[in-house]
Amino acid sequence: MPPKKRNSGTTQSKELKPSAESGSPDKKESPELSVKKHRDKDAEFVTLCKSLHVTDLLCDRAWTLWKTVQDSMEEVVDSQKRLWGACLYVSATDMDVACFTLTQVLKAVSLNVKQFLALVRKLDVNLDTISTKVNSALTRLEKKYDVTLALYQRFEKTCKKIFALVSDDKERETIRSCWTMFLLAKGRALQMEDDLVISFQLLLCTLELCIKRCPPDLLQPLYKSAVSKVQSPPTRTSRRNQSKVKARPPEPEVDLQLLKTLCNENECNAEEVKNVYQTSFSAFLDSLDLSRSPDFPQVNDLDQQYEEHYLKSRDFDGRLFFDGDETLLAPKVEISQVERTPKKNLSDEDAGLIPPQTPIRAAMNSIQQLRGDLTSSGDQPSTNLATYFKNCTVDPTQDVLKRLETLGQMFSQRFGQAVGPHCVVLGRQRFTLGVKLYYKVMEAMLKSEEKRLSVQNFSKLLNDSTFHTSLLACALEVVMATYGESSFKTGGYSHGGGDAAETNVCFPWILDVVNLAAFDFYKVIESFIKADPTLSKDIVKHLETCENLIMERIAWRTGSPLFELLKQEHEGGAAEQVETPACFSQPLQHNHTAADLYLSPMRPGLRVLPPESPATAASQASSQPPTQPTSQTPRLPKSNSLSLFYKKLYRLAYTRLKILCSYLLSSHPELEPIIWTLFQHTLQHEQELMRDRHLDQLMMSAMYAICKVKSVDLRFKTIVTAYKNLPNTNQETFKHVLITEDHYDSIIVFYNQVFMQKLKTNILQYASTRPPTLSPIPQIPRSPYKFPNSPLRVPGSNNVYISPLKSPRMSPGIMTPRSRMLVSIGESFGPSNRFQKINQMVNSSDRAFKRSLDLGSTPKPLKRLRFDVDGQDEADGSKSGGDSTLIQKLAEMSSTRSRMQEQKMKEDAESRKE
C-alpha cells in the first residue's frame, strides 16, 4: 500500500500506515494493533504503540525489551514513555519492520534526534540490549543528521546572500521549494546520503537552478548580475499566467557564470560541481521531467515526492529543518568547543574576523589544500620519473600505464556502485587526483633512495606490481579521506550487510577494489608519509589509524600473506623468533623504506641475498622476472617486513593494554607486566588465535585470565565497559567473536571455549610459586610521523581525552585529569542511575552536567549481567560478590574535582598554544 501523500505546504508528515508485509516475514498478522491481546501491558504503552501503528508482534517484542531494561535498572533514569519509544525503535530496527518513522517517534516522546540517540544507547546497560545491527543504524543515522544539519546551516546562510527580502512571502516559498528539491535530489542521486562533499555540491546545483528560474526581483544584485544575459528569468506574470505568455527557448543545461559565482562564494571547486550537475543532478532533473522546463517546480509536487522518499527511509523528515522544528534542534555547543582557525600572531581585531571552522568549510579547505599541493603534478610521469623508469634494466613504463588504466576503470565503477548510480565520473575524478599523488610520492621516494644508496637503477622495485598497487591504493585512500568518504566513525567495521556494506567506502574498501592484501598495504604507509611532507595532520592520523587497523585485525584474516610468512619463519629454517622479547627495550628505528620492505627479506646488517635467490613469498613474488632462475637456500633469512610488523604490533598491543590497565587496575600495578607477558606469549607462540579475530579480544581475555588466577575481582562486564572508551573501538569486538568456523558469540564464550582451553596450562603457571619469566616492556617511541603522541578524544565526547601514562607506575593521585576522569568509567559499576550519569557526563558536550553527579552514597552493583547465552554474568558462571575495590575511585573523584578542573583548563591552554 503506497504511503499517504503530503498536503500542500504542511510540514507535519502523515503517519505511516503499516502494511501486512511490514511485520515479521514468518508471521502473518493484522496490521492493526489488537488492544485485547495486550491487556497484560501498561495501557499507556499500548496507546503509544497504537499511535505509531505498531503491529502486535512488534508490540510484544518492544514490551519484552522494556521489561528486560527495567530489570537491569535500579532506578528508571527517564520518563517511561521515552524509554518505551526507544524500545520500540530498537525492536523495529532489529526486526526490520516499517511501522513508523524516526520523526514520528520523536514527536510522540517529545525528544530531538541527539537526545533520542543518547537515550537509545542508555538502554545498553548490560551490553546485550543493543545489537550490532542497531548500533550500526544509530551510527549511520547520527552521521546523516550531522551532515544534513551542516548543510542546512550553510543553506540558510547562503540564501541570505542570494535572495532579497520581499513582503509577499514569495521569497520564503522559493527557499522552501529549493530546500525540499535538494533533499529529494540527495535522496535519489546518492546511496550514501551522509557524503558531505557531494551533498554540498548537489546543494549548489539546486541553488543554481533556483536562482536562474526565479523572478529577478527576488535576487540580490550579485546573483542578479551573475545570471547569463542569454537567459531571461521569468517574471511574476510569466509564472502566474504561463498560458498567456510565449514559451521561452530551452535554456542551457548549466549556467557556468552563475555556477562559478556560487562556487567562489562557497570556496568550492567549480569544475567538480559542474561534473556533479552534468551527471547526478541532470539525471535527477530528467526523472522529474524538469531539465528543459522554464519554471521552478511547485512546492506541492516536490513535497509529495519527498514524502515518499522520507517514509521509505524511515528516519527524520529533513523538511523540518526549515521550520526550526524541535525534533531537529541543533545541540548547543560551548564557544570554547567550536573549532576555529588558528589565530597565532594575529591581533585581537584580526582574529575576530576569522570565521568558525564549520564541517563544510573544513572539508572545502582540505580539498583545496590537496588540489593546491598537486597543482604542479600531472597525471603522467614527470620528466624525472620517466628518467628513473628508463634507467631500469626492464623499463616499467608500459606496465605502469596499463595497470593504471585497469585499476582506474575498476575504481570508478566501484565508486559509482557505492556512492550513486551517476557518480562514476566523480570516481574517475578522484582517481585522477590519486594518480597525481601516486606519481608525486613515487618520485620523492626514488629521489630519497638515490641519495641514500647512490644508485639510479631501481628495476627490481619499479617492476614490483605489489609495490605500485600499494602506493596507488595509499594515494587513493588519502584522496578519499580528504573528501570525507573514508572515515572511522564506525571503528572500521562494515555493519549490517547488504546495502550498508555495499555503500561503505571506509578503509579497507580500497584494498578490496584493487585486490591488495592488507599486509602488503601496510609496508608502504610509513614511507608514503615521509615522502610527502605536505600531508595534513588529519590525513597522517588517518593513515596511522589504517596501519593500526591492519595490525590489530585486517592482516589476520584467513588468506593473508602474513600467515604464509609466519609459516615460513617456523618451517623454513629461520632460527630466530618472529621478534625476540629482548629487543623490546631497544628503540624502534623508523628508517625503513618501501624498498627495504618490498624487496629485502633480510634484517639490516645481515648478508644480502644474491639476485638469483628466491624472495619471501609476500614481498617479492611479483617482482621476479619470469625467466629468472631460482635456487634453494639452506635457511631462509628473517623477513624485514614481518620483523617490523611484529615490532609495531607489540608496541601497539602494549600501549592499548597499558591504557586499559590504567582504567581498571591502578590499585594493582603489579598485574600489568604479568598480563603483558601472557598477552605477548599468545601473539608470539599462538598466532592461530588471531586468525579472523581482533587483537583486543586476546588482550581482554589475557587481562581476565590473570586477574582470575591472582584472585583480583575484575569482571568481564567491567573490562568491556572500560574498553568501549578506548579510541577507535567498536562493540562488535566483544559481542561478535569467532568461536568456531562460521560461529560467533560473545567474548565470554570465546574465553571459555577457545582462549582458556588453549592456554590453560600457561595461565595456571602464573598462580604457581615459580611463574614464567616476565616479558620485557616495549619501549614506546614518539610517532614516526613527527607528531607527538597527542591526547586522543574519546569517541562521542567533546572534552574527554586519553593519553598514554608517562610513567609505567604512575599512581592515581598524579594522573592527568583526562585520564583520571576516564578511570571512573571502568571502575564504577554501582547503581545503574549513577552508571548512566557517568556515561552521560563523558558523552555530553554540556560540562555543567558533571555537577549533577550525586556521589554521596556507596554505589551498589548492577543486578546481573545478561551477556552470554547462558545468562551468567561471568566466564565461570559466578555472581558478582559485593562491592569491588574499583568503586572507591569514584569517591576520590569527588574530593579532587575542583583541582582536576583547574588542571584541565591549564592543559587546554597549553594544547592550544602548541
C-alpha positions in Angstrom: 0.0 0.0 0.0 1.6 3.3 -1.0 2.3 5.9 1.7 -0.2 8.7 2.1 0.7 11.9 0.3 1.5 15.2 2.0 -0.9 18.1 2.0 0.2 21.3 0.3 2.5 23.5 2.3 2.4 21.5 5.5 5.5 20.3 7.3 3.8 17.8 9.6 4.2 14.4 8.0 1.4 11.9 7.8 1.7 8.8 9.9 2.8 5.8 8.1 0.2 3.1 8.0 1.9 -0.3 8.2 1.2 -2.9 5.5 0.8 -6.6 6.2 4.2 -7.1 4.8 5.8 -4.7 7.4 5.7 -7.2 10.1 7.8 -10.3 10.6 8.1 -12.3 7.3 7.4 -15.6 9.1 4.2 -14.5 10.9 1.2 -13.1 9.2 -0.9 -10.8 11.3 -3.3 -7.9 11.0 -1.5 -4.6 10.7 -3.9 -3.0 13.2 -3.0 -3.4 16.8 -5.4 -5.5 18.8 -5.8 -3.9 22.2 -7.4 -7.1 23.7 -4.2 -9.0 23.0 -2.2 -6.6 25.2 -4.1 -6.4 28.4 -1.1 -7.6 30.3 0.8 -4.4 29.3 0.7 -0.9 30.6 -2.3 0.9 29.0 -0.2 4.0 28.1 2.4 1.8 26.4 -0.4 0.2 24.3 -1.7 3.7 23.5 1.8 4.7 22.3 2.0 1.6 20.1 -1.4 2.3 18.6 -0.5 5.9 17.8 2.6 4.7 15.9 0.6 1.9 14.1 2.7 -0.8 15.7 1.9 -4.5 14.9 1.1 -7.0 17.6 4.4 -8.8 17.1 6.4 -5.6 17.4 4.4 -4.5 20.5 5.3 -7.8 22.2 9.0 -7.6 21.3 9.3 -4.0 22.5 7.5 -4.8 25.8 9.8 -7.8 26.4 12.8 -5.5 25.8 11.3 -2.9 28.1 10.9 -5.5 30.9 14.5 -6.5 30.4 15.7 -2.9 30.6 13.6 -2.2 33.6 15.0 -5.3 35.3 18.5 -4.0 34.7 18.0 -0.6 36.1 17.8 0.1 39.9 16.0 3.4 39.0 14.3 4.5 35.8 16.6 7.3 34.5 14.0 8.9 32.2 10.3 9.0 31.7 8.8 5.6 30.9 7.1 6.9 27.7 10.5 8.0 26.3 12.1 4.7 27.2 9.2 2.9 25.6 9.8 4.9 22.4 13.4 3.8 22.5 12.5 0.2 23.0 10.0 0.4 20.0 12.7 1.9 17.8 15.3 -0.8 18.8 12.8 -3.6 18.3 11.6 -2.2 14.9 15.2 -1.8 13.7 16.2 -5.4 14.8 13.0 -6.8 13.1 13.4 -4.6 10.1 9.7 -3.6 10.1 8.4 -0.3 8.7 5.6 0.8 11.1 6.8 4.4 11.8 9.5 6.9 11.0 12.0 8.3 13.4 10.4 11.7 13.3 7.0 10.2 14.3 8.7 8.6 17.4 10.5 11.8 18.3 7.2 13.7 18.2 5.4 11.0 20.2 8.0 11.2 23.0 9.0 14.9 22.7 12.7 14.4 22.1 15.1 15.7 19.5 17.4 13.5 17.4 20.5 13.8 19.7 18.5 13.3 22.9 16.8 10.2 21.4 20.1 8.7 20.2 21.6 9.1 23.7 18.6 7.6 25.3 18.7 4.5 23.0 22.3 4.0 23.8 21.4 4.2 27.5 19.4 1.0 27.1 22.6 -1.0 26.7 23.2 -1.1 30.4 24.2 -4.7 30.4 25.9 -4.5 27.0 23.5 -7.1 25.5 20.5 -4.9 24.6 21.7 -3.1 21.5 22.7 -5.4 18.7 25.5 -4.6 16.3 22.7 -4.1 13.7 21.0 -1.4 15.8 24.3 0.2 16.7 25.2 0.5 13.0 21.9 2.0 12.2 22.3 4.5 15.0 25.8 5.5 13.8 24.6 6.0 10.2 21.6 7.9 11.4 23.7 10.2 13.5 26.1 10.9 10.7 23.3 11.6 8.3 21.8 14.0 10.8 25.1 15.8 11.4 25.7 16.1 7.6 22.1 17.4 6.9 22.3 19.9 9.8 25.6 21.3 8.5 24.1 21.5 5.0 21.0 23.3 6.2 23.1 25.8 8.3 25.1 26.6 5.2 22.0 26.7 3.0 20.4 29.2 5.4 23.5 31.4 5.4 23.9 31.3 1.6 20.2 32.1 0.9 20.5 35.4 2.9 23.2 36.4 0.4 21.2 35.3 -2.7 17.6 36.4 -2.0 16.2 39.9 -1.4 13.6 40.5 1.3 10.1 40.9 -0.2 6.8 41.4 1.6 4.6 38.8 0.0 6.3 35.6 1.3 7.4 34.7 -2.3 11.0 34.5 -1.1 10.2 32.1 1.7 8.1 29.8 -0.7 11.0 29.8 -3.2 13.6 29.0 -0.5 11.4 26.2 0.9 11.0 24.7 -2.6 14.7 24.9 -3.1 15.5 23.1 0.2 12.9 20.4 -0.5 14.2 19.9 -4.0 17.7 19.5 -2.6 16.6 16.9 -0.1 14.9 14.9 -2.9 17.9 15.2 -5.2 20.2 14.0 -2.4 18.0 11.1 -1.6 17.6 10.0 -5.2 21.1 10.7 -6.5 23.1 9.3 -3.6 23.2 5.9 -2.0 25.4 7.5 0.7 23.3 10.4 2.0 26.0 11.1 4.6 28.5 12.1 1.9 29.1 15.7 2.9 31.1 16.9 -0.1 28.9 15.5 -2.9 25.8 16.5 -1.0 27.1 20.1 -0.7 27.9 20.1 -4.4 24.3 19.0 -5.1 23.0 21.8 -2.9 25.0 24.3 -5.1 23.5 22.7 -8.2 20.0 23.1 -6.7 20.7 26.7 -5.8 21.9 27.4 -9.4 18.7 26.1 -10.8 16.6 28.0 -8.3 18.4 31.3 -9.0 18.1 31.2 -12.8 14.4 30.2 -12.7 13.1 32.6 -10.1 12.0 36.2 -10.7 14.9 38.7 -10.8 13.2 41.0 -8.2 13.8 38.2 -5.6 17.6 38.2 -6.2 20.4 40.2 -4.6 22.5 42.3 -7.1 25.5 39.9 -7.1 23.4 37.0 -8.3 21.0 39.0 -10.4 24.1 40.1 -12.4 25.6 36.6 -12.4 22.7 35.1 -14.4 23.8 34.9 -18.0 22.2 37.5 -20.2 21.0 35.0 -22.8 18.6 33.8 -20.1 15.6 35.8 -19.2 14.3 34.7 -15.8 10.6 34.5 -15.7 8.7 37.5 -14.3 5.9 37.1 -11.8 3.4 37.5 -14.6 5.0 34.7 -16.6 4.8 32.3 -13.7 1.2 33.2 -12.8 -0.1 33.4 -16.4 2.0 31.0 -18.3 -0.7 30.2 -20.8 -0.8 33.8 -22.0 3.0 34.2 -22.4 5.0 32.8 -25.3 7.2 29.9 -24.1 10.9 30.7 -23.8 13.5 28.8 -25.8 15.2 26.0 -23.9 17.9 27.3 -21.6 21.5 25.9 -21.4 21.9 22.9 -19.2 24.1 24.8 -16.7 24.8 28.5 -16.3 28.6 28.4 -15.9 28.9 32.1 -14.9 26.3 31.7 -12.2 27.8 28.4 -11.0 31.3 29.9 -10.7 29.8 32.8 -8.7 28.2 30.3 -6.3 31.3 28.2 -6.1 33.6 31.2 -5.4 31.3 32.4 -2.7 31.3 28.9 -1.1 35.0 28.0 -1.6 34.1 25.1 -3.8 35.8 23.8 -7.0 33.6 24.9 -9.9 34.8 22.1 -12.2 33.8 19.4 -9.7 30.3 21.0 -9.1 29.9 21.2 -12.9 30.6 17.4 -13.2 28.0 16.7 -10.4 25.5 18.9 -12.3 26.0 17.2 -15.6 25.8 13.7 -14.2 23.8 13.2 -11.0 21.8 16.4 -10.9 20.8 16.3 -14.6 19.7 12.7 -14.2 17.6 13.8 -11.2 16.0 16.6 -13.2 15.2 14.2 -16.1 13.5 11.9 -13.6 11.2 14.8 -12.7 10.9 16.0 -16.3 12.4 19.3 -15.4 15.5 19.5 -17.5 14.0 21.9 -20.0 11.1 23.3 -18.1 11.3 27.1 -17.8 9.9 27.2 -14.3 10.9 26.0 -10.9 8.7 23.1 -9.7 5.8 23.8 -7.4 6.3 23.1 -3.7 3.3 20.7 -3.6 4.8 18.4 -6.2 8.2 18.4 -4.5 6.5 17.7 -1.1 4.6 14.8 -2.5 7.7 13.1 -4.0 9.9 13.8 -0.9 7.2 12.4 1.3 7.5 9.1 -0.4 11.3 9.1 0.0 11.1 10.1 3.6 8.5 7.4 4.5 10.6 4.8 2.7 13.8 5.8 4.6 12.0 5.7 7.9 14.4 8.3 9.5 13.9 12.1 10.1 11.9 14.5 7.9 14.6 16.9 6.6 11.9 19.5 5.7 11.5 20.2 9.3 14.9 21.9 9.4 13.3 24.8 7.5 10.6 25.3 10.2 13.1 25.1 13.1 11.2 22.0 14.4 12.2 21.0 17.9 12.9 17.4 16.9 15.8 18.6 14.7 17.2 21.2 17.1 20.9 21.6 16.8 22.7 20.7 20.1 24.1 23.7 22.0 27.9 23.8 21.7 30.0 25.9 24.0 32.0 28.6 22.3 35.2 27.0 23.6 34.4 23.8 21.9 33.9 25.3 18.4 36.9 24.6 16.2 38.4 27.8 15.0 41.1 28.7 12.5 44.4 29.2 14.4 44.9 32.8 15.5 48.6 32.8 16.3 50.4 36.0 15.7 47.1 37.8 14.9 45.8 40.9 16.6 42.6 40.6 18.5 40.9 42.7 15.9 42.1 40.5 13.0 41.4 37.3 14.9 37.8 38.2 15.5 37.3 38.3 11.7 38.2 34.7 11.2 35.0 32.6 10.9 34.4 29.3 12.8 35.7 26.2 11.2 32.4 24.6 10.2 32.3 21.0 8.8 31.7 22.3 5.3 34.5 24.9 5.5 36.9 22.3 6.9 36.0 19.9 4.1 36.4 22.5 1.4 39.8 23.7 2.9 41.1 20.1 2.9 40.2 19.6 -0.7 41.6 23.0 -1.7 44.9 22.1 0.1 45.1 18.7 -1.6 44.4 20.2 -5.1 46.9 23.0 -4.4 49.6 20.6 -3.4 49.0 18.7 -6.7 48.9 21.7 -9.0 52.4 21.1 -10.3 51.8 17.3 -10.5 50.5 15.8 -13.7 48.5 12.6 -14.4 51.5 11.3 -16.4 55.0 10.6 -15.2 57.2 13.7 -14.9 60.5 14.1 -16.8 62.4 13.0 -13.7 60.2 10.0 -13.1 60.3 9.0 -16.7 64.1 9.1 -16.4 64.0 6.7 -13.5 61.8 4.4 -15.5 64.3 4.4 -18.5 67.2 3.8 -16.2 65.7 0.4 -15.2 67.0 -2.8 -16.6 63.4 -3.5 -17.5 61.5 -0.3 -18.3 58.3 -0.5 -16.2 56.5 2.4 -18.1 54.0 0.3 -20.1 53.2 -1.9 -17.2 52.6 1.2 -15.0 50.2 2.8 -17.6 48.3 -0.5 -18.2 47.9 -1.1 -14.5 46.6 2.5 -14.0 44.1 2.1 -16.9 42.7 -1.2 -15.5 42.5 0.0 -11.9 41.1 3.3 -12.9 38.1 1.6 -14.6 37.7 -0.7 -11.6 37.8 2.1 -9.1 35.4 4.4 -11.0 32.8 1.6 -11.4 33.0 0.5 -7.8 32.9 4.1 -6.6 29.7 4.6 -8.7 28.2 1.5 -7.3 28.8 2.6 -3.7 28.1 6.3 -3.9 25.4 6.7 -6.5 24.4 5.4 -10.0 25.6 8.5 -11.8 28.8 9.1 -9.8 31.2 7.1 -12.0 32.5 10.3 -13.4 33.2 11.6 -9.9 35.1 8.3 -9.2 37.3 9.0 -12.3 37.9 12.5 -10.9 39.0 11.1 -7.5 41.2 8.5 -9.3 42.9 11.2 -11.4 43.8 13.1 -8.2 45.1 9.8 -6.7 47.3 9.2 -9.8 48.8 12.7 -9.5 49.6 12.0 -5.8 50.9 8.5 -6.7 53.4 9.9 -9.2 54.4 12.7 -6.9 55.2 10.4 -3.9 56.9 7.8 -6.1 59.3 10.4 -7.4 60.0 11.7 -3.9 60.7 8.1 -2.7 63.1 7.4 -5.6 65.0 10.6 -5.0 65.4 9.7 -1.4 66.6 6.2 -2.3 69.0 7.6 -4.9 70.5 9.9 -2.3 70.7 7.1 0.3 72.1 4.3 -2.0 73.8 6.4 -4.7 72.1 4.3 -7.4 69.7 5.2 -10.2 68.6 1.7 -11.3 65.6 0.7 -9.4 64.4 -2.0 -11.8 63.6 -4.5 -9.1 61.4 -2.2 -7.1 59.8 -0.5 -10.1 58.8 -3.8 -11.7 57.2 -5.0 -8.5 53.4 -4.9 -9.1 52.6 -5.1 -5.4 54.6 -2.0 -4.6 52.9 0.0 -7.3 49.4 -1.2 -6.3 50.1 -0.4 -2.6 51.4 3.0 -3.4 48.4 3.8 -5.6 46.0 2.5 -3.0 47.6 4.7 -0.4 47.3 7.7 -2.6 43.6 6.9 -3.3 42.9 6.4 0.4 44.4 9.9 1.0 42.0 11.4 -1.6 39.0 9.5 -0.2 39.8 10.6 3.3 40.3 14.2 2.2 36.8 14.2 0.6 35.4 12.7 3.8 34.3 9.5 2.1 36.6 7.2 4.2 36.4 7.7 7.9 36.5 5.6 11.1 33.2 6.7 12.6 32.2 3.1 13.0 35.6 1.8 14.1 36.5 0.5 10.6 33.7 -2.1 10.6 31.2 -2.7 7.8 27.9 -3.4 9.6 24.5 -4.6 8.6 25.5 -6.4 5.4 23.6 -5.9 2.2 23.2 -2.4 1.1 25.0 -1.0 4.1 28.2 -2.9 3.3 28.0 -2.1 -0.4 27.8 1.7 0.3 30.6 1.8 2.9 33.7 3.1 1.2 35.6 3.4 4.5 39.0 1.7 4.7 39.7 -1.2 3.9 37.3 -0.7 1.0 40.1 0.4 -1.3 42.0 -2.8 -0.7 39.1 -4.8 -2.0 38.8 -2.6 -5.0 42.4 -3.0 -6.1 42.7 -6.6 -4.8 45.5 -5.9 -2.4 46.4 -7.7 0.8 46.4 -5.5 3.9 49.8 -6.8 4.9 51.3 -5.5 1.6 49.5 -2.2 2.0 51.0 -1.7 5.5 54.5 -1.8 4.1 54.1 1.5 2.2 52.3 3.7 4.8 55.4 4.9 6.7 57.4 5.6 3.5 54.4 7.4 1.9 54.0 9.8 4.8 57.7 10.6 5.0 57.8 11.2 1.2 55.0 13.8 1.3 55.6 16.4 4.0 52.5 18.4 2.7 50.0 15.9 4.1 47.8 17.4 6.7 47.9 16.2 10.3 44.4 14.8 10.0 45.5 12.7 6.9 48.6 11.5 8.7 46.4 10.4 11.7 44.0 8.7 9.2 46.9 6.7 7.7 48.2 5.8 11.2 44.7 4.5 12.0 44.7 2.4 8.8 48.0 1.0 9.9 46.6 0.1 13.4 43.5 -1.5 11.9 45.7 -3.7 9.7 47.9 -4.8 12.7 45.0 -5.4 15.1 42.6 -7.1 12.7 42.7 -6.9 8.9 46.1 -8.6 8.4 44.9 -11.6 10.4 42.1 -12.6 8.1 42.3 -16.0 6.5 44.2 -15.8 3.2 46.5 -13.1 4.4 50.2 -13.3 3.3 51.1 -12.8 7.0 50.2 -16.4 7.8 52.4 -17.6 4.9 55.3 -15.6 6.2 54.8 -16.9 9.7 54.7 -20.5 8.3 58.0 -19.9 6.6 59.5 -18.5 9.8 58.6 -21.6 11.7 59.1 -24.3 9.0 61.6 -22.7 6.6 64.5 -22.9 9.0 64.6 -19.3 10.3 66.4 -19.8 13.6 65.3 -16.6 15.2 61.9 -16.0 16.7 59.5 -13.6 14.9 60.6 -10.9 17.2 62.6 -11.6 20.4 61.4 -10.0 23.6 64.9 -8.9 24.3 64.6 -6.3 21.6 61.6 -4.6 23.3 63.9 -2.3 25.3 65.5 -1.1 22.1 64.1 2.0 20.4 62.1 1.3 17.3 64.1 2.6 14.4 61.9 4.4 11.8 64.4 4.2 9.0 62.7 1.5 6.9 62.0 2.4 3.3 59.5 0.9 0.9 62.4 -0.8 -0.9 63.5 -2.5 2.3 60.1 -3.9 3.0 59.1 -4.9 -0.6 62.4 -6.3 -1.8 64.7 -7.4 1.0 63.6 -10.3 3.1 66.6 -9.8 5.4 67.2 -7.9 8.6 69.5 -4.9 8.3 73.1 -5.8 8.8 72.8 -9.4 7.7 74.2 -10.7 4.4 72.3 -9.6 1.3 71.0 -12.4 -0.8 72.4 -12.6 -4.4 70.0 -11.5 -7.1 69.1 -15.0 -8.1 67.9 -16.1 -4.7 64.2 -16.5 -4.1 62.3 -13.8 -2.3 60.0 -14.0 0.6 56.6 -15.1 -0.7 54.6 -12.0 0.4 57.1 -9.4 -0.6 58.7 -10.3 -3.8 56.7 -12.9 -5.8 55.6 -10.2 -8.2 59.0 -8.6 -8.6 60.8 -11.5 -10.0 61.2 -11.7 -13.8 59.7 -14.9 -15.1 62.9 -16.0 -16.7 65.0 -15.6 -13.5 66.4 -18.9 -12.2 65.7 -20.0 -8.7 68.0 -21.7 -6.2 67.5 -23.3 -2.9 69.0 -21.7 0.2 69.6 -23.9 3.3 67.9 -21.4 5.6 65.6 -18.6 4.9 66.6 -15.3 6.4 64.2 -13.3 8.5 61.7 -11.1 6.6 62.3 -7.4 7.1 58.5 -6.7 6.7 57.5 -9.4 9.2 60.1 -8.2 11.7 58.9 -4.6 11.5 55.3 -5.7 11.6 55.8 -7.6 14.8 57.8 -4.7 16.4 54.9 -2.3 15.7 52.3 -4.9 16.7 53.9 -5.5 20.1 54.1 -1.7 20.8 50.5 -1.2 19.7 49.4 -4.1 21.9 51.3 -2.9 24.9 50.1 0.7 24.5 46.4 -0.4 24.4 46.9 -2.8 27.4 48.6 0.0 29.4 45.7 2.4 28.8 43.1 -0.3 29.8 45.1 -1.2 32.9 45.3 2.5 33.9 41.4 2.5 33.8 40.9 -0.7 35.7 44.0 -1.9 37.7 45.6 1.2 39.1 45.3 -0.3 42.5 47.1 -3.5 41.2 50.1 -2.1 39.2 51.9 -5.4 39.7 49.5 -7.2 37.4 50.2 -5.1 34.3 53.6 -6.8 33.4 52.1 -10.3 34.1 49.2 -9.6 31.8 51.6 -8.3 29.2 53.7 -11.5 29.5 50.7 -13.7 28.8 49.5 -11.4 26.0 52.9 -11.3 24.4 53.3 -15.1 24.7 50.0 -15.5 22.9 51.0 -13.2 20.0 54.4 -14.9 19.6 53.5 -18.6 20.0 49.7 -18.9 19.4 49.2 -16.9 16.3 46.3 -19.1 15.2 44.3 -17.5 18.0 44.5 -14.2 16.0 43.1 -15.7 12.8 39.9 -13.9 11.9 39.9 -12.3 15.3 40.9 -8.9 16.9 44.0 -8.1 18.9 41.8 -6.6 21.6 39.9 -9.9 22.1 43.2 -11.5 23.2 44.1 -8.5 25.3 40.8 -8.6 27.3 41.0 -12.4 27.7 44.6 -12.2 29.0 43.5 -9.5 31.5 40.6 -11.5 32.7 42.7 -14.7 33.0 45.5 -13.1 35.1 43.0 -11.4 37.4 41.3 -14.7 37.8 44.4 -16.6 38.9 45.6 -13.7 41.0 42.1 -13.6 42.8 41.5 -10.0 41.8 37.8 -9.2 41.4 37.6 -7.9 37.8 34.5 -8.8 35.8 34.3 -9.1 32.1 31.4 -6.6 32.2 33.8 -4.2 33.8 36.5 -4.8 31.2 34.3 -4.3 28.2 32.6 -1.3 29.6 36.0 0.4 30.1 37.2 -0.9 26.7 34.4 1.0 24.9 36.1 4.2 25.9 39.3 3.5 24.1 39.7 5.3 20.8 38.6 3.6 17.6 36.8 0.7 19.3 33.6 -1.0 18.4 31.2 -3.1 20.4 31.4 -5.8 17.7 34.9 -6.6 19.1 33.4 -8.1 22.3 29.9 -9.1 21.1 30.8 -10.9 17.8 33.9 -13.1 18.4 34.8 -16.1 16.2 34.3 -19.3 18.2 34.5 -22.0 15.5 34.2 -21.7 11.8 31.2 -19.5 10.9 30.0 -19.5 14.5 30.3 -16.2 16.5 29.4 -15.4 20.1 30.4 -13.0 23.0 34.0 -12.7 24.3 33.0 -14.6 27.4 32.1 -17.7 25.3 35.4 -17.2 23.4 37.3 -17.1 26.6 35.6 -20.2 27.9 35.7 -22.4 24.8 38.8 -21.2 23.0 41.3 -18.9 24.9 41.3 -20.7 28.2 41.3 -24.2 26.6 44.3 -23.3 24.5 46.3 -21.6 27.2 45.1 -23.2 30.4 48.4 -24.7 31.3 50.2 -21.5 30.7 47.7 -19.4 32.6 47.9 -21.7 35.7 51.7 -21.2 35.8 51.1 -17.6 37.0 49.4 -19.0 40.1 52.4 -21.2 41.0 55.3 -20.3 43.2 57.6 -20.3 40.1 55.7 -18.3 37.5 57.1 -17.7 34.0 59.8 -15.0 33.4 58.2 -11.7 32.7 58.5 -10.3 29.2 60.3 -7.0 28.8 58.2 -3.9 28.4 58.4 -2.5 24.9 59.8 1.0 24.6 57.1 3.2 23.3 58.6 5.7 20.8 57.3 9.1 19.6 55.3 8.9 16.5 57.5 8.2 13.5 55.5 10.8 11.6 56.9 13.8 13.6 53.7 14.3 15.6 53.9 13.7 19.3 51.6 11.2 21.0 48.8 13.8 21.4 45.8 13.1 23.6 43.1 11.3 21.7 39.5 12.4 22.0 37.2 9.8 23.4 34.6 9.0 20.7 31.3 10.7 21.4 32.7 13.4 23.7 33.8 16.9 23.3 36.0 17.4 26.3 37.4 14.0 27.3 40.8 12.8 26.1 43.1 9.9 26.9 46.9 9.9 26.8 49.5 7.1 27.5 50.8 7.4 31.0 54.2 9.0 31.2 55.3 6.5 33.9 54.5 2.8 34.0 53.8 3.1 37.7 52.0 6.4 37.9 49.8 6.5 40.9 46.1 7.6 40.5 46.9 10.7 42.5 49.1 12.2 39.9 47.2 11.1 36.8 46.1 13.8 34.3 42.6 14.9 34.8 41.6 13.5 31.4 42.9 10.0 32.4 41.6 10.3 35.9 38.1 11.1 34.7 38.1 8.0 32.5 39.2 5.7 35.2 35.8 6.1 36.9 34.1 4.7 33.8 35.8 1.4 34.0 35.9 1.2 37.8 32.4 2.3 38.9 29.6 -0.2 38.3 27.2 0.9 41.0 23.5 1.6 40.7 22.5 2.0 37.1 21.4 5.6 37.5 24.9 6.6 38.5 26.4 4.4 35.9 24.2 6.1 33.3 25.1 9.6 34.7 28.8 8.9 34.4 28.4 7.8 30.8 26.3 10.8 30.1 29.0 13.0 31.7 31.6 11.6 29.4 29.4 11.7 26.3 27.7 15.1 26.9 29.1 18.3 25.5 27.4 20.2 28.4 30.2 20.4 31.0 27.7 21.6 33.6 26.1 18.2 33.7 29.1 16.9 35.6 28.0 18.9 38.6 24.7 16.9 38.7 26.5 13.7 39.7 25.5 12.6 43.1 28.5 10.8 44.7 27.3 10.9 48.3 26.3 7.3 48.9 28.0 4.0 48.4 27.3 2.6 44.9 25.5 -0.8 44.6 26.4 -3.3 41.9 24.1 -4.0 38.9 21.6 -6.8 39.5 23.3 -9.1 37.0 24.9 -9.3 33.6 23.0 -11.0 30.8 25.9 -11.1 28.5 26.1 -14.6 27.1 23.5 -17.2 26.0 23.6 -19.0 29.4 22.6 -15.9 31.3 25.6 -16.0 33.5 27.4 -12.8 34.3 31.0 -14.1 34.1 33.0 -16.6 32.3 32.9 -19.1 35.2 29.2 -18.5 35.8 29.8 -16.8 39.1 27.8 -14.0 40.5 29.1 -10.6 41.5 30.2 -10.7 45.1 29.6 -7.3 46.7 31.4 -4.0 46.2 34.6 -4.0 44.1 37.7 -2.1 45.2 37.4 -0.3 41.9 34.4 1.6 43.1 36.5 3.5 45.6 37.9 5.6 42.8 34.6 7.2 42.3 34.7 8.7 45.7 38.2 10.0 45.1 37.0 12.0 42.1 34.5 13.9 44.3 37.2 15.3 46.6 39.6 16.3 43.8 37.1 17.6 41.2 38.0 21.3 41.6 41.7 20.5 41.3 41.1 18.4 38.2 39.1 21.2 36.5 41.8 23.8 37.2 44.5 21.4 35.8 42.4 20.6 32.8 42.0 24.3 32.0 45.8 24.7 32.1 46.3 21.7 29.9 43.7 23.0 27.4 45.5 26.4 27.3 48.9 24.7 26.7 47.4 22.4 23.9 46.0 25.5 22.2 49.4 27.1 22.3 51.0 24.0 20.8 
